[in-house]
Amino acid sequence: PKPPRVVTPTEFTVPRELAIVPVNEATVQFTAGALGAAAGLALGGPILAALGAASFNYLSRKEEDRGAGSGSTSAKKVVDTASQTALLAYNFLAQFEKQN
């Protein structure tokens, strides 16, 4: 079996006590699929939702291309950033609701 990748903390890392849904590699990949499905459903119905979920999930799981220039933005980085932002927004709203 493939050893698990070590996820380094980023600016999106949330302390465990604040995170309702932890922001880690597995939840980012799942959220990428959910965002792709939501976008596909909004734009073209259930078939496009399935294609969007599959393609976003694939992009999120894809290894980062090390040959690209440091200034370039890969599709993986865009999908992962959108997924992390969605998780952070959900955690923020859930924490806000819990406090009020």
OpenMM code with the backbone's topology and positions (N, CA, C; nanometers):
from openmm import Vec3, app, unit

residues = "PRO LYS PRO PRO ARG VAL VAL THR PRO THR GLU PHE THR VAL PRO ARG GLU LEU ALA ILE VAL PRO VAL ASN GLU ALA THR VAL GLN PHE THR ALA GLY ALA LEU GLY ALA ALA ALA GLY LEU ALA LEU GLY GLY PRO ILE LEU ALA ALA LEU GLY ALA ALA SER PHE ASN TYR LEU SER ARG LYS GLU GLU ASP ARG GLY ALA GLY SER GLY SER THR SER ALA LYS LYS VAL VAL ASP THR ALA SER GLN THR ALA LEU LEU ALA TYR ASN PHE LEU ALA GLN PHE GLU LYS GLN ASN".split()
positions = [
    Vec3(0.0821, -0.1206, 0.0000),
    Vec3(0.0000, 0.0000, 0.0000),
    Vec3(0.0855, 0.1256, 0.0000),
    Vec3(0.0293, 0.2278, -0.0557),
    Vec3(0.0974, 0.3560, -0.0648),
    Vec3(0.0965, 0.4252, 0.0718),
    Vec3(0.2125, 0.4746, 0.1184),
    Vec3(0.2140, 0.5424, 0.2485),
    Vec3(0.1366, 0.6743, 0.2403),
    Vec3(0.0713, 0.7141, 0.3492),
    Vec3(-0.0047, 0.8391, 0.3466),
    Vec3(0.0878, 0.9585, 0.3310),
    Vec3(0.0399, 1.0563, 0.2559),
    Vec3(0.1184, 1.1778, 0.2369),
    Vec3(0.1071, 1.2649, 0.3608),
    Vec3(0.2149, 1.3315, 0.3936),
    Vec3(0.2141, 1.4243, 0.5061),
    Vec3(0.1634, 1.5577, 0.4544),
    Vec3(0.0597, 1.6091, 0.5185),
    Vec3(0.0015, 1.7359, 0.4777),
    Vec3(0.0639, 1.8452, 0.5623),
    Vec3(0.1301, 1.9384, 0.4958),
    Vec3(0.1910, 2.0486, 0.5685),
    Vec3(0.0878, 2.1574, 0.5954),
    Vec3(0.0959, 2.2215, 0.7100),
    Vec3(0.0002, 2.3284, 0.7401),
    Vec3(0.0098, 2.4416, 0.6384),
    Vec3(-0.1040, 2.4967, 0.6036),
    Vec3(-0.1101, 2.6093, 0.5118),
    Vec3(-0.1830, 2.7227, 0.5791),
    Vec3(-0.2090, 2.8289, 0.5049),
    Vec3(-0.2854, 2.9397, 0.5614),
    Vec3(-0.4296, 2.8994, 0.5878),
    Vec3(-0.4706, 2.7820, 0.5362),
    Vec3(-0.6066, 2.7342, 0.5555),
    Vec3(-0.6187, 2.6421, 0.6771),
    Vec3(-0.5077, 2.6129, 0.7434),
    Vec3(-0.5124, 2.5215, 0.8561),
    Vec3(-0.5926, 2.5844, 0.9699),
    Vec3(-0.6867, 2.5060, 1.0220),
    Vec3(-0.7743, 2.5528, 1.1286),
    Vec3(-0.7425, 2.4725, 1.2534),
    Vec3(-0.7330, 2.5365, 1.3702),
    Vec3(-0.7117, 2.4591, 1.4924),
    Vec3(-0.8231, 2.3568, 1.5126),
    Vec3(-0.7883, 2.2385, 1.5618),
    Vec3(-0.8847, 2.1295, 1.5766),
    Vec3(-1.0052, 2.1676, 1.6612),
    Vec3(-0.9839, 2.2472, 1.7648),
    Vec3(-1.0961, 2.2806, 1.8523),
    Vec3(-1.1977, 2.3725, 1.7846),
    Vec3(-1.1600, 2.4400, 1.6777),
    Vec3(-1.2508, 2.5289, 1.6064),
    Vec3(-1.3161, 2.4624, 1.4858),
    Vec3(-1.2577, 2.3560, 1.4361),
    Vec3(-1.3063, 2.2948, 1.3127),
    Vec3(-1.4172, 2.1944, 1.3415),
    Vec3(-1.5352, 2.2204, 1.2870),
    Vec3(-1.6439, 2.1237, 1.2938),
    Vec3(-1.6107, 2.0090, 1.1973),
    Vec3(-1.5715, 2.0455, 1.0768),
    Vec3(-1.5230, 1.9498, 0.9773),
    Vec3(-1.3745, 1.9775, 0.9611),
    Vec3(-1.2877, 1.8811, 0.9913),
    Vec3(-1.1447, 1.9070, 0.9803),
    Vec3(-1.1041, 1.9344, 0.8353),
    Vec3(-1.0114, 2.0249, 0.8181),
    Vec3(-0.9609, 2.0571, 0.6842),
    Vec3(-0.8354, 1.9735, 0.6629),
    Vec3(-0.8535, 1.8597, 0.5971),
    Vec3(-0.7399, 1.7743, 0.5651),
    Vec3(-0.7548, 1.7254, 0.4211),
    Vec3(-0.6624, 1.6435, 0.3785),
    Vec3(-0.6610, 1.6006, 0.2377),
    Vec3(-0.7897, 1.5284, 0.1980),
    Vec3(-0.8399, 1.4417, 0.2841),
    Vec3(-0.9601, 1.3643, 0.2515),
    Vec3(-1.0832, 1.4539, 0.2399),
    Vec3(-1.0995, 1.5465, 0.3326),
    Vec3(-1.2182, 1.6323, 0.3277),
    Vec3(-1.2092, 1.7324, 0.2128),
    Vec3(-1.0886, 1.7754, 0.1791),
    Vec3(-1.0714, 1.8665, 0.0646),
    Vec3(-1.1077, 1.7938, -0.0645),
    Vec3(-1.0671, 1.6676, -0.0787),
    Vec3(-1.0992, 1.5913, -0.1987),
    Vec3(-1.2495, 1.5657, -0.2087),
    Vec3(-1.3133, 1.5322, -0.0973),
    Vec3(-1.4573, 1.5101, -0.0987),
    Vec3(-1.5307, 1.6386, -0.1335),
    Vec3(-1.4883, 1.7499, -0.0746),
    Vec3(-1.5530, 1.8787, -0.1012),
    Vec3(-1.5343, 1.9200, -0.2466),
    Vec3(-1.4190, 1.8874, -0.3047),
    Vec3(-1.3968, 1.9182, -0.4463),
    Vec3(-1.5014, 1.8477, -0.5323),
    Vec3(-1.5279, 1.7209, -0.5030),
    Vec3(-1.6303, 1.6480, -0.5768),
    Vec3(-1.7684, 1.7088, -0.5570),
    Vec3(-1.7985, 1.7484, -0.4343),
    Vec3(-1.9289, 1.8089, -0.4060),
    Vec3(-1.9441, 1.9431, -0.4780),
    Vec3(-1.8376, 2.0222, -0.4809),
    Vec3(-1.8433, 2.1507, -0.5524),
    Vec3(-1.8588, 2.1290, -0.7025),
    Vec3(-1.7884, 2.0300, -0.7564),
    Vec3(-1.8017, 1.9989, -0.8983),
    Vec3(-1.9422, 1.9532, -0.9321),
    Vec3(-2.0015, 1.8725, -0.8436),
    Vec3(-2.1389, 1.8271, -0.8654),
    Vec3(-2.2371, 1.9431, -0.8591),
    Vec3(-2.2181, 2.0321, -0.7629),
    Vec3(-2.3079, 2.1471, -0.7495),
    Vec3(-2.2972, 2.2387, -0.8713),
    Vec3(-2.1752, 2.2641, -0.9172),
    Vec3(-2.1566, 2.3495, -1.0346),
    Vec3(-2.2166, 2.2843, -1.1585),
    Vec3(-2.1932, 2.1549, -1.1760),
    Vec3(-2.2486, 2.0848, -1.2915),
    Vec3(-2.4003, 2.0804, -1.2894),
    Vec3(-2.4588, 2.0609, -1.1713),
    Vec3(-2.6035, 2.0581, -1.1593),
    Vec3(-2.6638, 2.1937, -1.1920),
    Vec3(-2.5981, 2.2989, -1.1454),
    Vec3(-2.6478, 2.4342, -1.1716),
    Vec3(-2.6363, 2.4702, -1.3198),
    Vec3(-2.5316, 2.4216, -1.3849),
    Vec3(-2.5077, 2.4595, -1.5243),
    Vec3(-2.5742, 2.3680, -1.6269),
    Vec3(-2.5953, 2.2392, -1.5921),
    Vec3(-2.6432, 2.1525, -1.6979),
    Vec3(-2.7188, 2.0296, -1.6576),
    Vec3(-2.7571, 2.0163, -1.5337),
    Vec3(-2.8366, 1.9018, -1.4956),
    Vec3(-2.7555, 1.7876, -1.4383),
    Vec3(-2.8190, 1.6731, -1.4190),
    Vec3(-2.7555, 1.5618, -1.3481),
    Vec3(-2.6371, 1.4977, -1.4212),
    Vec3(-2.6401, 1.4944, -1.5515),
    Vec3(-2.5274, 1.4345, -1.6246),
    Vec3(-2.4034, 1.5214, -1.6105),
    Vec3(-2.4200, 1.6518, -1.6261),
    Vec3(-2.3070, 1.7425, -1.6083),
    Vec3(-2.2627, 1.7449, -1.4624),
    Vec3(-2.3540, 1.7226, -1.3689),
    Vec3(-2.3177, 1.7147, -1.2267),
    Vec3(-2.2251, 1.5961, -1.2023),
    Vec3(-2.2563, 1.4819, -1.2612),
    Vec3(-2.1709, 1.3639, -1.2451),
    Vec3(-2.0339, 1.3867, -1.3078),
    Vec3(-2.0309, 1.4479, -1.4249),
    Vec3(-1.9025, 1.4781, -1.4900),
    Vec3(-1.8224, 1.5811, -1.4101),
    Vec3(-1.8910, 1.6815, -1.3577),
    Vec3(-1.8234, 1.7837, -1.2773),
    Vec3(-1.7656, 1.7254, -1.1499),
    Vec3(-1.8423, 1.6407, -1.0823),
    Vec3(-1.7935, 1.5772, -0.9595),
    Vec3(-1.6708, 1.4908, -0.9882),
    Vec3(-1.6776, 1.4127, -1.0945),
    Vec3(-1.5649, 1.3250, -1.1284),
    Vec3(-1.4407, 1.4051, -1.1666),
    Vec3(-1.4586, 1.5098, -1.2457),
    Vec3(-1.3413, 1.5858, -1.2898),
    Vec3(-1.2806, 1.6674, -1.1758),
    Vec3(-1.3624, 1.7290, -1.0918),
    Vec3(-1.3089, 1.8063, -0.9791),
    Vec3(-1.2392, 1.7134, -0.8800),
    Vec3(-1.2980, 1.5963, -0.8558),
    Vec3(-1.2365, 1.5018, -0.7634),
    Vec3(-1.1044, 1.4517, -0.8200),
    Vec3(-1.0998, 1.4251, -0.9506),
    Vec3(-0.9757, 1.3829, -1.0146),
    Vec3(-0.8680, 1.4903, -1.0013),
    Vec3(-0.9045, 1.6152, -1.0279),
    Vec3(-0.8074, 1.7237, -1.0175),
    Vec3(-0.7558, 1.7384, -0.8753),
    Vec3(-0.8421, 1.7187, -0.7776),
    Vec3(-0.8009, 1.7319, -0.6385),
    Vec3(-0.7060, 1.6198, -0.5967),
    Vec3(-0.7241, 1.5001, -0.6528),
    Vec3(-0.6397, 1.3860, -0.6175),
    Vec3(-0.5094, 1.3825, -0.6969),
    Vec3(-0.5040, 1.4531, -0.8067),
    Vec3(-0.3877, 1.4514, -0.8960),
    Vec3(-0.2643, 1.5067, -0.8243),
    Vec3(-0.1509, 1.4457, -0.8524),
    Vec3(-0.0252, 1.4939, -0.7954),
    Vec3(0.0118, 1.6274, -0.8588),
    Vec3(0.0709, 1.7137, -0.7806),
    Vec3(0.1135, 1.8451, -0.8295),
    Vec3(0.2275, 1.8265, -0.9288),
    Vec3(0.2190, 1.8954, -1.0423),
    Vec3(0.3233, 1.8883, -1.1439),
    Vec3(0.4395, 1.9762, -1.1007),
    Vec3(0.5526, 1.9145, -1.0704),
    Vec3(0.6704, 1.9892, -1.0226),
    Vec3(0.7446, 2.0593, -1.1357),
    Vec3(0.7161, 2.0227, -1.2611),
    Vec3(0.7869, 2.0826, -1.3736),
    Vec3(0.7359, 2.2211, -1.4096),
    Vec3(0.6165, 2.2558, -1.3617),
    Vec3(0.5597, 2.3856, -1.3954),
    Vec3(0.6342, 2.4956, -1.3205),
    Vec3(0.6316, 2.6130, -1.3764),
    Vec3(0.6968, 2.7268, -1.3132),
    Vec3(0.6309, 2.7617, -1.1814),
    Vec3(0.7064, 2.8237, -1.0928),
    Vec3(0.6532, 2.8535, -0.9597),
    Vec3(0.5431, 2.9591, -0.9652),
    Vec3(0.5400, 3.0392, -1.0698),
    Vec3(0.4385, 3.1429, -1.0803),
    Vec3(0.3082, 3.0944, -1.1430),
    Vec3(0.3076, 2.9737, -1.1972),
    Vec3(0.1879, 2.9253, -1.2642),
    Vec3(0.0871, 2.8723, -1.1631),
    Vec3(-0.0389, 2.8830, -1.1982),
    Vec3(-0.1458, 2.8323, -1.1137),
    Vec3(-0.2033, 2.7085, -1.1801),
    Vec3(-0.1924, 2.5954, -1.1119),
    Vec3(-0.2432, 2.4712, -1.1691),
    Vec3(-0.3909, 2.4565, -1.1382),
    Vec3(-0.4567, 2.3715, -1.2154),
    Vec3(-0.5983, 2.3444, -1.1913),
    Vec3(-0.6173, 2.2791, -1.0554),
    Vec3(-0.5228, 2.1960, -1.0141),
    Vec3(-0.5297, 2.1317, -0.8827),
    Vec3(-0.5300, 2.2358, -0.7722),
    Vec3(-0.4445, 2.3344, -0.7847),
    Vec3(-0.4354, 2.4375, -0.6818),
    Vec3(-0.5655, 2.5179, -0.6738),
    Vec3(-0.6251, 2.5464, -0.7881),
    Vec3(-0.7510, 2.6215, -0.7908),
    Vec3(-0.8627, 2.5407, -0.7252),
    Vec3(-0.8738, 2.4130, -0.7607),
    Vec3(-0.9785, 2.3273, -0.7040),
    Vec3(-0.9563, 2.3090, -0.5543),
    Vec3(-0.8325, 2.2842, -0.5127),
    Vec3(-0.8044, 2.2651, -0.3706),
    Vec3(-0.8320, 2.3922, -0.2903),
    Vec3(-0.7977, 2.5071, -0.3455),
    Vec3(-0.8229, 2.6333, -0.2758),
    Vec3(-0.9724, 2.6591, -0.2626),
    Vec3(-1.0485, 2.6303, -0.3673),
    Vec3(-1.1940, 2.6472, -0.3601),
    Vec3(-1.2540, 2.5518, -0.2570),
    Vec3(-1.2049, 2.4290, -0.2525),
    Vec3(-1.2553, 2.3313, -0.1554),
    Vec3(-1.2218, 2.3729, -0.0128),
    Vec3(-1.0997, 2.4167, 0.0095),
    Vec3(-1.0594, 2.4604, 0.1428),
    Vec3(-1.1395, 2.5824, 0.1866),
    Vec3(-1.1646, 2.6721, 0.0940),
    Vec3(-1.2435, 2.7914, 0.1264),
    Vec3(-1.3868, 2.7530, 0.1623),
    Vec3(-1.4435, 2.6581, 0.0901),
    Vec3(-1.5790, 2.6123, 0.1222),
    Vec3(-1.5834, 2.5472, 0.2601),
    Vec3(-1.4826, 2.4667, 0.2932),
    Vec3(-1.4771, 2.4051, 0.4255),
    Vec3(-1.4611, 2.5084, 0.5354),
    Vec3(-1.3771, 2.6076, 0.5114),
    Vec3(-1.3588, 2.7144, 0.6108),
    Vec3(-1.4871, 2.7937, 0.6306),
    Vec3(-1.5578, 2.8212, 0.5221),
    Vec3(-1.6844, 2.8947, 0.5325),
    Vec3(-1.7862, 2.8121, 0.6102),
    Vec3(-1.7932, 2.6822, 0.5826),
    Vec3(-1.8852, 2.5957, 0.6559),
    Vec3(-1.8495, 2.5927, 0.8043),
    Vec3(-1.7207, 2.5757, 0.8352),
    Vec3(-1.6771, 2.5734, 0.9751),
    Vec3(-1.7084, 2.7045, 1.0453),
    Vec3(-1.6870, 2.8152, 0.9767),
    Vec3(-1.7158, 2.9459, 1.0360),
    Vec3(-1.8643, 2.9602, 1.0667),
    Vec3(-1.9481, 2.9241, 0.9693),
    Vec3(-2.0929, 2.9369, 0.9902),
    Vec3(-2.1428, 2.8414, 1.0979),
    Vec3(-2.0895, 2.7204, 1.1015),
    Vec3(-2.1301, 2.6241, 1.2037),
    Vec3(-2.0867, 2.6717, 1.3419),
    Vec3(-1.9673, 2.7263, 1.3518),
    Vec3(-1.9180, 2.7788, 1.4800),
    Vec3(-2.0010, 2.8993, 1.5226),
    Vec3(-2.0350, 2.9855, 1.4275),
    Vec3(-2.1182, 3.1035, 1.4576),
    Vec3(-2.2553, 3.0609, 1.5061),
    Vec3(-2.3141, 2.9613, 1.4399),
    Vec3(-2.4462, 2.9123, 1.4800),
    Vec3(-2.4412, 2.8476, 1.6180),
    Vec3(-2.3322, 2.7767, 1.6450),
    Vec3(-2.3166, 2.7103, 1.7749),
    Vec3(-2.3086, 2.8133, 1.8890),
    Vec3(-2.2446, 2.9263, 1.8616),
    Vec3(-2.2275, 3.0297, 1.9649),
    Vec3(-2.3534, 3.1117, 1.9855),
    Vec3(-2.4416, 3.1166, 1.8875),
    Vec3(-2.5621, 3.2007, 1.9002),
    Vec3(-2.6862, 3.1191, 1.9170),
] * unit.nanometer
topology = app.Topology()
chain = topology.addChain("A")
for resn in residues:
    res = topology.addResidue(resn, chain)
    for name in ("N", "CA", "C"):
        topology.addAtom(name, app.Element.getBySymbol(name[0]), res)
